[in-house]
Amino acid sequence: MNTRQKSAILIFVFCLSLCAAFAGYRFISYAHRQGVILANRKAAWVELKNELNSEVGSYKGKAGIVVKDLRTGWKVSFNEDQSFPSASLVKIPIMAASFKAAQEGKINLDDSMILKGSYKVPGSGILKNVPAGTPVKVSRLMELMVTESDNTAANMLIDLLGFNYINDYSRHLGLEETNLSRKMMDFRHRRRGVENYTTPEDMAYILEKIYRKQLLNDGASQECLNLLICQRYNDRLPAKLPIGTKVAHKTGLERNVCHDVGIIFAQKGDLIVCVLTKHLSTSRQSKEFIAKVALSAYNYSQKI
């Protein structure tokens, strides 16, 4: 081997060593960055827990909360297994059961139901003002039930599906503490103690099923998500968030209870936020409380 060949080999070995050293540096640098990111995320999460603990402590009433970071799976909760009158939150499992029934061929979303005068009930929604005898597509009933929180639409779907079907599917999904025992705005049964109940944990569970496309199939999950994104009542979870923040959510409002549960799509990580409240005075304080919880969760995601 001549001198020129020896020099070439030495240069090659040097370059190879240099490349290996650079690759090692990049790996260590990447690992360090990831470690810093995780440490920052954990610090922000602790700060969020402290903020929520303070908010719950100052709230004049009973509150149940679940906030879940959908990227890490971390969860902070207060009274997550506590039962609350569900109000319009029960429309989420009704929506899910409707898609299940359509998949099974029990109902056809393109079929129509005739709006009877007996179906009409007060409260949220537009169908109470539509003339009796008007045909309404099942898919339209679902849309109105979620986006407008239409009570008449919900009651029509309950009649179409039946209490047993909705409750059986809710249990099949894993909603262990959620029930449907009366129709919307059925004050007569409510006075007798018949009530619909749910928990923050159950609501977070079904929302995550929808988010991860695990409710029936991708298509049904996406349809549910689309309906929740089109929610018209935005005076709670989205109220204090930056304009344009996408939130898929469902509200609930009834005597002494005020809720909002949903998915906040944040640039640095999506979150489930479920807040159920039972207030002592008016719903205004509950709406403010729910909005503060959502803002705290959103700010956590921005600190990452």
Secondary structure, DSSP 4 states (H G I P E B T S, - for coil): --HHHHHHHHHHHHHHHHHHHHHHHHHHHHHHHHHHHHHHHHHHHHHHHHHHHHHHHH-SEEEEEEEEETTT--EEEESTT--EE-GGGGHHHHHHHHHHHHHHTSS-TT-EEE--GGG--SSS-SGGGSPTT-EEEHHHHHHHHHHS--HHHHHHHHHHH-HHHHHHHHHHHT-TT----S-TT-HHHHHTT---EE-HHHHHHHHHHHHTT-SSSHHHHHHHHHHHHT-S--SSTTTTSPTT-EEEEEEEEETTEEEEEEEEE-TT--EEEEEEEEESS-HHHHHHHHHHHHHHHHHHHHT-
